[in-house]
């Protein structure tokens, strides 16, 4: 049930921003474009993960929002 609500909310968000930008997504392509959009949102959520530790590679956020520096 929650997945259906999330999918419906994501589709509504997608419809709203494509309409706001004046983008007409053909009905026969909408399913694929929407799945790609959902995948990008999922990847962006993973990138926001700030649980990286001091030994993680540079560029990963550490607790407190500080990014790792090269070599340390």
Secondary structure, 3 states (H helix, E strand, C coil): CHHHHHHHHHHHHHHHHHHHCCCCCCHHHHHHHHHHHHHHHHHHHHHCCCCECCCCCCCCEECCCCECCCCC
